[in-house]
Amino acid sequence: MKPADNQAKERLCSLCGLCMVNSWSVKESIQGCVFTIGWLGKQEVAVFGRERAQDDPDEMLFGISRERFVGRMKNPLPDIQFTGIITSIARKAFETGLVDAVATLHRSPEDYFFPMPVLARSTAEILASGGSKPVLAQTLASLEKAYKQGIKRLLVIGASCHVQNAREFQRRFPYLRDVELYVVGIPCTDNVNPKHFRFILSKISRSHETVRHYEFMQDFTVHLRHVDGSLERVPFFSLPKEISSAELLTSCCRSCFDYCNSLADITVGYFGAPLDIEKMYQWVLVRTNKGEELRKLIAGELETFPETSEGDRTAFVKQYAKKFRGDGKDEMQMAGPMSIEDGLHMAERLYQTGPRGLEFVRYAIETHLIRNYYFVKENYPQLLATLVPKHVHRVLEAYELKP
């Protein structure tokens, strides 16, 4: 692999929104930025009093938690990507007075999938925030409104870069120091710049204008739910090469080492849950006392189930690691994308025989940690020691990869 043109010269930035305001300086925003101080480590200690245990295989990959389970809302919210666990938590937190406002995202009038940061201060505004916006989002721009409005109890919903930046900013500077902060984290990987999103979606879907829900799912296919309710599935192996070009994928997402959003009070995602397109289960990690408070808010409305784990990801990760060891090439990529029919057969076979549940999470995390480590090494070598947390080296060692 060669460094992407111009990327090594750019400062890593996920457009989190913290420095896009007037109430504090860009210098202050960047001082505690995750791409300045690195992922986890001391930031983990600040939240939990310790770093994750390196000798606990699950904690090493998933982060510190006090409870984990699979869940879904008994009465799913309408027009929500899954069943509305995050939106329901935010709604209850606001309606019970636990928080005075919610820093979240609405959909931009410009594009259904484009995010618009909002400081929600009504039930209607919170309900309007439901659903994924799979592009870089300026969520933390709303912190300025919270500061100006004197908000003292605030819920923030965000990706891992939003969460770490918000927590570090609060610790370092006086602006939000008196705010009681509650944090709901979303597992996140490989968002794109808004300017490239429609091009990428048009190359994936048969009708990108009518797509309303869009996720890379556990069955090795992209699920695209259209406005008429129909589900389009596109195998990973059938995606065109052009959408994975260095110019389209963001450097910040390939320099992320916190897929599981480990500094949130509660993390809610889907990739550790069983795949069921009707039930739409999600995976929940309660991490702190505040996370437990948030979970209890919807306890009566939430169905919970034990985690499951099937298959073995080891061979899958070893195959993926070959191209980084230099003793093999990705034959599927060399051959080019498969037809949709062949790709679906391949995806079905891998789903039935490969990792599922927690084992799929381990597979997804390890492959992303490996990929991102070598991306930083080749494109931002000066940041390698700063950005990479300790457990990444344990993963490299496990698959006989050179640091």
N, C-alpha and C positions, 0 to 999 in steps of 0.2 A: 504494500500500500504506500502511496505517496501522499504527502500533505496536500490537502485541498488548496487550490489556488486562492491566495489572499486570506484564507481563514486564519493562518498562524499569525497574521498581522493584526487581526481584529481582537478587541477586548471581548471576552465571553460575557454575554448578557442575555437573559431570558425575557427581557422586556416586562419584568414583574410589576413595574409602575411606581416603585418606591421613589425613584429619582425624577419622576415626571411631574413634580409638584413645585409649588413656590414657597411653602411654609418652612422647609428645611433645605439645606444645600445638597447638591449632587455629591459633593465630597463626603458629607455625613452618610448619605445613602449607601455609597460604595464602600465605605470604611468597614462595614459589617457584612457586605455582600458575600454570599456563599462562594462566588467565583474569585473572591479576594482572600477569604480566610479558610476556605475548604469545607468539605462535607463532614458533618457529624463530629466525632472526637470530643473536644471541649464543649461543643454545643449540646451534645448528648448528656454530658455531665451536668450542664446547667439545668436541664429539664428533669433528669432522673436521679441525679446524684452519683451516677456512674456511667461508664461506657458499656456497651453491649458485651456479653460474655463471649469470648472467642472459642471457648470449649463447649458451647451449647450450639449444635448445628442449626437449629431453627432460629434461636435468638440472633445468631450471627448473621443470618440472611434476612429475617423478617423484622428485626429490631426488638426493643424491649416492649413487652406487653404484659398485662395482668389477666387478660381474658381474650380468647379468640373463639369465634363461632361463625356459622353460616346463618344468614337471616333473610327475611323478606317481610314487607308490610302485609298484614292480613287483608287490608283493603288498599290496593295500590292506588297511588295518585294518578289521575288521568294525564296522558301526554308526557309521561316521564320515561326516561330511557330504561330504567330498571323498575323498581317499585316505589322509589321515592324515600329511601331511608334518610339520606342527607337532607333533603328538603323538609322532611317531617321533623327531624331534629332541630333544624333552624327555626321552623314555625313554632314548635313547642317552646324552645328557648326564649323566643320573643314573646309569645302569648302568656307565658308564666312569669315574665319579668326577670328571668335569669339574665337576659341581656337586653340592652336598649336598642341595638342595631346589629345588622349582619353585613359584613363586607363580602360581597359575592359578585356574580356576573349575570347580566341580562344578555339577550341576543341583540346584536346591532341591527338597526334598520338597513344597513348596507348589505348584510348577508346573514342568512339564517344561522350559520355556524360561527360567525364572528362574535367575539365576546365584547361586552361593554361593561366596564366596572361600575358597580352601584353600591351605595350604602343603603341597604333596605331597611325601612323604618315602618313597615306595615305588613300585615299578613299577605295582602295582594302582591306586594313587591317581592316578598320571599317566595311565594308560589310561582311567580314569573321567572324565577331563577333556575328552575329545574332543567335537567338535561345537559348533556356534554357539549362543550365547545372545543373541538380538538385542535386549537391553534394557540400560539403564545398569547397570554392574557395579562393585561395590566391590572390585575386584581388589587394590588397594594396602593394604587392611586387613591382608593377610597379611604385609606387611613388619614389622608389630609382632611377629608370631610369630617371624620370622626373626631379629629383633633380640634378643628374649628368649632364644631358643634358641642364640644365638651362631653362627649360620650365617655361614660365611666365603666360600662360593661359591654364588651364587644365580642361577637362571634366572627371569626374569620374562616372562610372556606377556601382552600387553595391546594395547589400542587406543592411538591416538596421544596422547590426553590422559594415559593411564596412564604411557606411556613418558616423555614430557617431564617430567611431575611427579616420577616416580621418579628420573630422572637429576638434576634440579635439586635435589631434596631431598637426595640423596646428596652433591652438591657443597657445599651450604650448611651442613649440620649434621653432627655427629659420629656420629650413631646408626648409619649404614650406611657410614661412610667407609672402613672396613677390609674391606668386602665386595667380592669380585670379582664384578661384575655382568655377566650375559649377558642380552641382550634379544631376544626374538622379537616382531616387530610384526605386527599384523593391520590391513590397510586397513579403514577404518571410516567409515561415514556414517549419519546419521539413525537412531540408536537411539531407543528410546522409553522413557518412564518405565514401570516394571513395572505401575503401577496402571491404565495405559491399554492395555497390550499385548493382553489377551484381547478387549477391545472391538474393537480394530483388526483382529486376526486373524479374529474372527467375521464382520467385514464383508468380508473378502477371500476366505475359504475356504468351501467348501460344508460342511466338517466340521472346524471348528478344533480340536475335541478330539482328533482322530486325526492331526494334523499333527506330524511329527517333524523335518523339515528344511525350512527356510524361507529363501529368498534372492531378492533382486531381481537378475535375471540379464541377460546381455549381449543377449539376444534381445527385450528390451523387455517381458518378462513376469515375473511373480512365479512362481517354482517352489516348489511345496509338495509335499513327499514325505510320504505318509501311512504309518501303521504297517503297512499291508498291502503296502507297496512301490509302490503306484500313485502316478503323478505328476500333479498338478493344476497347470495353467498359467493364470494370470490376467493378461491384458494390462494394462500400465500405464494404457492409455486407457480401461479398463473399471472402474477403481477408483472407489469412491464418493467424492464431494467431501468428505464429512464426516470421512474419516480423515486429511485434510490440514489440518484446522483448527488454528489457532494454539494452542488449548488442549491439543491432543494431541501435537504435535511439540515436542521439547525445544529450548529456547533455546540450550543449550550446543552441541548438534550443529550448529545453524545459525550458530554463531559459531566453528566449527572451520575451520582453514586448512591441515590436514595430512592429507588423505585417504589419502596413500600411506605414512603412518607413517614419516617420513623420519629419525627419530633412533634407530630400532632398529638392532641389529647385522645382522639379516636380516629382511626383510619377506616374508611369504607370504600371498597372496590369490588371487583367481580372475579379476578383471575384465580383466586383460591377457592372459589365456590364450584359446585357441580354445574355443568352446563345443561340448562333447560330453558328453551326459548319461550315456554309458556309461563313457568314459575319465575324466571329471571332472578335467581338467587344471587346474593352478594356475600362477600367475605368481610367480617368486621373484626378489627383489632382494638380493644380498649386498652389504652396505654397508661393513663394517669387517673388520679382522683376526679379531675374535671371530666375526663372521658367517661367515667362511670356515672357522673351526674347527667351527662348528655344522654347516655344509653338509657338510664332510668326514666327519662322524660317520655320515651316512646315504648317502654317495656310492655304495656298493655296492648299495644297495637302491632307488636312485632312477633312474628313466628321465628323461633330459633331452632337450629339443628346442629349436630356435631360436625366437625370438620371430617373430611375424608381424604385419603391419599392412596393412589393406585399407580402401579407401573414403576419403572426405574428410569430416571432421566439421565443416568450416567453415560450411557452409550450415545445419547443424543448430544450431550454437551461435549463429549470427547470428539465426536464428528465435527461439531462446530469449531472446536478449538484447533483442529488440524491446520487451518489456514493461518493461524497466528503462530503455530510452531514452525511453519514452513515445510511440513512434511506431507502436505496434501492440499488440494484445491476443492472449492465448492463445486462439485460436478454439476449440480442442478443449475447453478448460475452460469457455469461455462456453457451448458447446453442451451440456455435460454429458457424463457417461460414456457410452461406446459399449456396445452389447451385447457379450457375450463373443465371439460369432462374428465380428462386425465388427472388434472389437479385435484378435483373433488374425490376421485378414487384414492389418490395418494393421501389426501387429508383425512379421509375416513379411516384408512388403514393405520396411519400414524396415531390418530385419536384413539382407536380401539386397542392398539398395542403399546402405546407410549404413555407418558406421564399424565396423570389427571389429579385434580384436587391440589393438595399441598405439594405433591411431587411436580406438578406443572409450574407452581410458583417457584420452586427451587430451580427448575430448568430455566424459566424466564429470567429470574434474577441473575443466575450465574452467567448465562450467555450475554446479558446486557453489561454486567460488570466486566467481563473479559473484553467485549467489543470496545467499551468506553475507555478502559484502561489503555488499550493500544491506540485508540484515537488520540487521547491526550498525549501519550508518549511521542507520537509521531508529529502531532500538530502544535502542541503546547508543552514541549518538554520542560520548559522553565517552571511550569505549574504542577508538574507531576507529584512532587513531594508534598505540595500544599493541598491539592484537591483530593487525593486518594486516601480513603480511610483504611484502617488496619486490616479489616476483614477481607478486603479485596485481595491482598497478598496471600491469604489462606486459600482462596479460591484458585488463584494462579498456581499455587503449589500443588493443589489437589489434582490439577490437570496437566502437571508437568510443563507449565509455561514459564518462560523466562521473563523476569520483571524488567 
